[in-house]
């Protein structure tokens, strides 16, 4: 008498069973992620554009392995004098010191290059420039 696998064992080797497993693993999580808006927080300063840098971790025995230097980001509430609003941005500690040195958010944004700024900071910069340009002819 020849050995015949049971109906359940034969079902596992069918292609349909593997397709079912693949669909079930991708199932509800993949559907929920595609519907919801996923926003990843970048490790980049919104004002200076400073991001992670790559270097070597050097051990005591001088073995070099790759590592990442992450910027020291922290959320800061910054006051715009021209707009009279407070904006909450993620900036580096060095950018916070630079803001104090240059005389505030408005002065920093007017001198900053557009390539370095995040989309949110670029929008604030346009608002500040428009407000300052509108206030200058009246004075």
C-alpha angles and dihedrals in degrees: 000000000000121000114251119188117234121260091258094053091049091051092059092059095051118106090232090061092054091048089051091051092048092050093046093051092051089040125112098356094057091046094050092049093051092052098043122069108245115202117187118207110234122216092232132115111247094216107036100025093230111160140170117313128205126229144140128283103216116203127208089264089053095251109153121213127171119260139168127240107211121203118248098249125180134167113255132184107222125193120221110207095195095051097032091226137118118231125196112217136166105238138160123258089245090055090053090055090047090053090055091047095050095046107260142314097302094053092046094050095048091056097038122104115246092230092063097049126087118237090259093051091045090055090051090048092054091049092049093048091049092049093047092046091050093047096047100068092050093055 
